[in-house]
Structures are given as C-alpha cells and as structure tokens.
Amino acid sequence: MSEEMFRLGSRTLGPLGDGQVRVKPAAFSVDPIQRTLFTGAEAMLPQYIPGAPIVGDAVGVVVESRNVAFPTGTTVTGRLEWADTAVWAGQNQELTVVDPDIAEFSHALGVYGIVGLTAFYGITEVGQVREGETVLISAAAGAVGSIAGQIAKLRGATVIGLASTQAKRDTLTSRLGFDGALDYRAVDFADQLQAVMPSGPDVYFDNVGGPVSQVIMRQMRRPGRIVDCGQISTYDDTETAWKVDITPIHLNGLRFEGLSPALFMQDWPRARQQLKTWVEAGQIVPQETRLHGLASLPAALVALFKGENVGKMIVTVGDGE
C-alpha cells in the first residue's frame, strides 16, 4: 500500500433527504481492518470500491439535520466518508451521540469506541484474565494492545508487551505499567520469551498473527487461551494469510478464540462506563498518534502498517486541526 493509491477529489452535495444528517468531521480513525477492504477478500465490512470515497470511523458535529434523533450541533460518531463534509444516510451504518462529558473528542474513536471495547472484552470475556496470571500482548503499543495491557494489569495479571522499537517498549513499561517489553524481531526472541515467562503465558492477546504468533503458541502454558484480535502481519499476504499451524494449539491444549466485540453489543454501555471510570481515575492512559488534515489520511494508513504509531492513529480535520 502506498499514498499514490489515493486521490483527493471534490463533488457537490445535494439537499438532505428524510432521515439524513450532514456532519462536519473533526477527526477520523485509521484502523488495520481498512487494509482488508482494499483486497476483495472476505471481511467484516463492505469492500472499498475503486474511485469511490473511502469510509471510516469518524467523530464530528451535525451541521444540518433531517433526523430528529440528531439535532444540529450534536457531536456524533459513526462510519463516514473521508471528506470535509459527509452525509449520513441513516441506513447502512450506525450513528451515535457522543457523551458530552468525555475529556477528548477523539476518545470516542479510541478508548470509548470499538478500540476500547475490543480491548475490554478481549481481556475480560474472551481471555478471562484472572489475578496472578501472565498475559502476553503483541502490537502492545498499538491502539487495542495498549489498552488491553492496562486492563489486564487492573485485573492483577503480569503483563509483557511486544513492540518493534525501544521507544515503544519504554512507553509500555514507564507510562502504561507493563511489567516488561520484548522486541519480537530479535533473533533470540524465543529465548527472551522463555527467560521472562519460563512457564509460558496463560493468555496471549494476538494482534498480529504470522510467524511470531506461532513461536508464542509453542511456548504457552497448558492449558492457555489465545485471544485472536487481529492478524495485521498477514493483511498484505495474499498467499498464506490466516494460515495457522494448529500443532501447538493441539499439543498444548490451547483455546483459540476469535474476538468480535459485536457479540457483546448489549453490554456496551456498561463497558463504556467502566472504561470512563478507569480513564478519569488515571488507571488507563489512552495513547494517540495524530496527523492533521484530510490529505494526511493516506499517509496515516501507510504509517499504521509501518508501525509508526503509538496508540490510536487519529487524523484531525477542520476545526479539529
């Protein structure tokens, strides 16, 4: 993927239809799942169409409305076109009102959005992390991983994170409370993992997939739990993507479970309130990497797959710049 794949254009927006609202975005979320929407492969969201506007999660203000649920001036979040002004059709994607009490509008896309919910349910429900257990998190300095690790610590676990740079590893241990951090690209990674987790992790929160995850599965404690949150290392791999050697899963009696926060949708209000309580108490410290301007969105997506972000990748636009 490169920035040259994208083109910035313009078009005239017509009058609103019944039920529609016009939104002025303040910030866009840039997410790994968007890479899968360019490939034509099966995904949880509709594929992007060449030449058509990109759609992504955004937070913004309603500037015109023909929907009584979203009056003018309301701050909302939902899936919107990458544009300085977007029309929500009220049909194919959910729009929700943002809690006016949150400290940062961008947190609606991060810790209080699908990112935070994914981390919350991955640790509490799928991983079922308990006090005294050991938890290993890949892409630990990323949007989901950085929150998941902090939640695991709040549940009394020992948490080790994997990250690509010393700066990221320092962030994990000095700012986010991780007990340790390893360079998954080190030639002796398997030995390092054995040294810090001699009996192996009880829970592996997997954001990357690929060869690194296979190494980890071979060292996991029996019986361990694998939370399959993402496979970002495979999204550009059209040949072997998503292929997993199940041998260590079988031999170590591991439980491998895909993570979909949508399965817990009825519980989202409770989870958001708990996340808000933790953030306001300083027990979770959200991390963000921000770029500015609509034209920066392609660069942000490319940077995400180069691992240049710490925490949530956000692009502010308009009044959010």
N, C-alpha and C positions, 0 to 999 in steps of 0.2 A: 504494500500500500504506500502511496506517495501523495503529496499535496497536488501534484499535477493531474490527479484523477478527478479533481473537483473544479467546478466553475461557479463563480459568483454572478448571478443574473438579477433581473428585475421583472416585475409584472404588476399589472393593475388589479387591485382587489375590488370586487363589486360590492353592492349593498348586502347586508346580512339577511339571511333567511330566518324563518321562525326557529327558535331554539339555539341559534348560533351566537357566539360572542367573538369579539375582536380583542386580542391580547397583545400587549406590548411586552415582549420578554425582557427580563432583567438578567437572567443567567441560564445557560444551557449545561446540562450534564453530558459528559463524554464518557462512554462506557464500553467495556470489552465486547459485550454482546453485539454492538453495532457492526463489528467486523464480520460477523457471521451473516449479516443481512445483505452483504455485497456478493456473496458466493453462490447463491441459488440453492444452497443446502438447506435441509430441514432445520427450522429454528422456531423459537417460541413466539416470535413476532413476524409480521409480514416483511417479505424481502423488499429491498430498495429497488426502484425502477430507474434505469439509466435515463438521465435527462430530467427526472422529476425531483422535486425538493426532498432533501433528507429530513427525516422526522426523528426527534429525540425528546427526552425528558427535559422540561424547562419549568422555570418559575417566572411569573410575570404579573402584570396588572391589567385588569379588564378595562379597556378604554371605550368600548361600545358593546351594548348587550341587547339581545332579544331573547333572553333567558332569565326568568325571574329568580332562578337559583344563584345566578352570578351577576349581581348588580355592578354597574360601572364603579370603578375604584377598588374592587375586590382583588386581593392578591391570591393567585391560584397557581396550582402546579398540575402538569399533565403532559401528554405527548403532543408536541407542537412542531411545526416546520421550522427548520433553521432559517429564520427570517427576522427582519427588524420589526415586522408586524405580522401576526399569524391569526388565522381564523380557526376557531374550534367548531367543528361541525355538529358536535353533540351526538355522534353516532358510534364511531369506531374506536374511540379512546376516552378514558375516564379523565375528568377534570375535577379537582378537589380544591376546596378553600384552605389556604394556609393558615395555621394557627398564628394569630397576630402577636402572640406573646413570645415567639421564638426570637433569640438574640440576633441571628444572622439569616437573611432570606435564603441564602444558598444552602443552609442546613436542611431545608425542605427537600433538596435533591440528594443530600448526603445522609447524615446520621438519622434524620427523621423520615427519609424516603426509603426507596427499595433497598438502598445500600445498607442502612442501619437495620432494617427488618431482616434482610438476608443474614447479616451477622448474628442478630439476636436469635433467630430460630435455628440457625446452624449450630450455635453453641448450646442453646437451652433445650431444643426439641430433638433435632436430628442427632447431634453429637452427645446430648445428655451429659454434658461435662459435670463432674462432681468434685467436691473438695478433696484435695490430695492427689488428684490425677495429674498426668503430664499431657500437655497439648502441644502439638507442632503445627505451625501455620505457614503455608507457602504464600508468596507475594504478600508478606506480612506488613509491608509499608504501603500497600495499596489501599483503596477505598474500603473494601469489605474486610480485608485481613487486619487492618489497623484497629478497627472497631471490635472485630471478633476476639482478638487477643486481649483487649481490655476487659471485655465481658467475661472471658474465661478467667482472668485474674480476679475479678469480682466474685466469682464462684469458688475461689480458693484453689485454683489449679496452678501448677508450674507451667509457664508458657515460654516456648522457644520459637522465635520467628526466623524465617528465611528471607534474605534480601540481597540484592545484587551489589550494592555499594557500601563502603564503610560509613558514609554519611547517613544512609538509611538505617543501617544497623545501630548506629549511635542514637538515632531518633527513637528506635524501638526500646532501647534499654534505658536511655536517660530521660525521655519525655513521656513515654507511654507505659512504662512499668513492666515491660517484658523481662523475664529472668535471664535471657540470653538471646543471641542472634548469630546465625551462621551464614556464610557465603555458599550458596548452593552450587556455584560454578567452580568452587575449589576442587583441585584434582583429588584431594583426600577428603572430600565431603562425607563419604560413608564412614570414614574413621572418626571424623569430627562429631558426627551424629552419635556414633557409638559411645564416644567419650562423655558427651553431655547427657545422653539418655541411654545408659547401659542396658536397661531392660526394654528400651523402645518406648514410643509414645502410646498412651491409651487412646488418644484421639488425634487423627490427622485431618486438619481442615485444609482441603486441597483446592487451591485456586488456579493451578497451572497445568496439571496433568503431565503427560510425557515421561521422559526417562527419569527425571528427578523423583517423580512420584513412585515410579517402580522401585527405585532404590529404597525409598522410605518404607514402602509396603513390606519389603523383605525383612525390615528391622523392627516391625511393630510388635508390641506386646500382644500375647494371646490371652483372651480374645480382644481385639481392638475395633475401633469404629472409624470409618473413613467418611467424612462429610464431603461429598463431591459438589463443590460450589461452582467451579469453573474449570475450563481447560484451555486457558489463554495461550499456552505454548503450542497448541495444535491448530489454532484458527487459521493459520496460513498454510497448513499442511493438508493438501488435498489427497494425499496417498495413504497416510497412516493415522490421520486424525481420529481420535476417540478410541483407538485400539488399545486394549488393556490386557496385559498378561495376568490371567486370573490365578496363576500358580501360587503366588504368596498369599492371595486372598483365601484360597482353599487351605493351604498348609498351616497358616497362622490363625485360621478360624475367624477371619475378619468379617465385619459387616460393612458393606459398601452401599451407601445410600445417596441418591441424588437429592439435591436441596432445591426446593421450589417454595419460596415464601408465599406464593399464591394459595398453597394448601392451607395456610393459616389466616386467610383474609379476614374471617370473622373476628379474629383476635387482635387485629392490627391496632385498634385504638388503645388497648391495654399495653401493648408492646411500645407504642409511641410514647405513652405516658411514662413508662418505666425508663425509656431512653432519655426522655426530657429530664426526669428526676436525676439520673446519673450525670448528665451534661451540666445541669445547673449546680450540682454539688461538686463539680470538678473531678468526678470519678471516671468520666470518659472525656477525653480531649480530642475533638474532631480535627482531622488534618485535611488541608486543601492545597492544591496547586492551581493557581489562577492564571489564565491568559485573558486578554482583553480584545474585544472587537469581533464582529461577525466573521470577518475574513480570517480570523485565527482558528476557527473551528476545525478545518482540515489539519492544520499543524498540531492542534491539541490531540486529535485522534492518532496521528502518526506518532507523536511523542509518547502517548499512552502505551503503544506497543513496543516502544524502545525502552520502556521502564523509566521514563524521565520524571514521573510524578511521584509525589509523596501524598498519600491520602487521596481524596476525591479530586478528579480533574474537572475543573469548572471553567467555563468561558463566560465572562460577563459582557453584556451588550447594552447599548443605550444608556439609560440612567444608572445601570449597574457598573459602568466603566469607571 
